[in-house]
Amino acid sequence: MEVSSRLIKEITYDPATQILEVELRLKGRRRFFNVPSSVFNNLITAASPGWYYTQHIRDAFPRADDKSRKRFSFPWLSIRRHH
């Protein structure tokens, strides 16, 4: 499900496995384990899902990060022009 957040793009939750997946707008997808359904419900109903995520989820549950996230590259920033 998509949420209205500057930090979070999408949230997926499986109550059978208690796995929460959070796709961050700039940092890729993170998978959290052993997340109770009450935490998921609080996240999707929070006035600020990004704040709730950083305060109650990010460092509170075991996680795995998606290593295939794309990084932006701006090669022209490292080019020096000599006159």
C-alpha positions as CSV (number, residue, x, y, z in Angstrom):
1,M,0.0,0.0,0.0
2,E,1.2,3.5,-0.8
3,V,1.2,6.0,2.0
4,S,1.3,9.8,2.2
5,S,4.9,10.3,3.4
6,R,8.0,12.1,2.2
7,L,10.1,9.3,3.6
8,I,8.1,6.1,2.8
9,K,6.9,5.2,-0.7
10,E,5.2,1.9,0.0
11,I,4.4,-0.6,2.8
12,T,3.7,-4.3,2.6
13,Y,2.8,-6.5,5.5
14,D,2.2,-10.3,5.9
15,P,0.5,-11.0,9.2
16,A,1.1,-14.8,8.8
17,T,4.9,-14.3,8.8
18,Q,5.0,-10.9,10.6
19,I,7.2,-9.5,7.9
20,L,6.9,-5.8,7.2
21,E,8.5,-4.4,4.0
22,V,9.0,-0.7,3.8
23,E,10.2,1.0,0.6
24,L,11.9,4.2,1.3
25,R,11.9,6.9,-1.3
26,L,15.7,7.3,-1.4
27,K,17.1,4.3,0.4
28,G,15.5,1.3,-1.2
29,R,13.5,-1.5,0.4
30,R,13.9,-2.8,3.9
31,R,12.4,-6.0,5.3
32,F,11.6,-6.2,9.1
33,F,11.0,-9.4,10.9
34,N,8.8,-10.3,13.9
35,V,6.6,-7.1,13.6
36,P,3.3,-7.4,15.4
37,S,0.2,-6.5,13.4
38,S,-0.5,-3.7,16.0
39,V,2.8,-2.0,14.9
40,F,1.7,-2.2,11.2
41,N,-1.7,-0.8,12.0
42,N,-0.1,2.1,13.9
43,L,2.2,2.8,11.0
44,I,-0.5,3.0,8.4
45,T,-2.8,5.1,10.6
46,A,-0.2,7.5,12.0
47,A,-0.5,11.2,11.2
48,S,3.1,10.9,10.1
49,P,4.1,7.4,8.9
50,G,7.7,8.6,8.4
51,W,8.0,9.8,12.0
52,Y,6.4,6.6,13.3
53,Y,8.8,4.5,11.2
54,T,11.9,6.2,12.5
55,Q,10.7,6.2,16.2
56,H,9.1,2.7,16.5
57,I,10.3,0.5,13.6
58,R,13.7,1.4,12.0
59,D,15.9,0.4,15.0
60,A,13.4,-1.8,16.9
61,F,13.2,-4.9,14.7
62,P,15.7,-7.2,13.0
63,R,15.9,-6.3,9.3
64,A,17.4,-7.0,5.9
65,D,18.2,-4.3,3.4
66,D,17.7,-4.7,-0.3
67,K,21.2,-4.5,-1.7
68,S,20.1,-4.0,-5.2
69,R,18.8,-0.5,-4.6
70,K,19.8,2.0,-7.3
71,R,22.1,4.8,-6.6
72,F,22.1,8.0,-8.5
73,S,25.3,8.9,-10.3
74,F,26.2,12.4,-11.4
75,P,29.5,12.0,-13.2
76,W,29.7,15.6,-14.3
77,L,30.0,16.7,-10.7
78,S,33.5,15.1,-10.5
79,I,34.8,16.6,-13.8
80,R,37.1,19.5,-13.4
81,R,37.4,21.9,-16.3
82,H,40.7,23.6,-16.8
83,H,41.0,26.7,-18.9
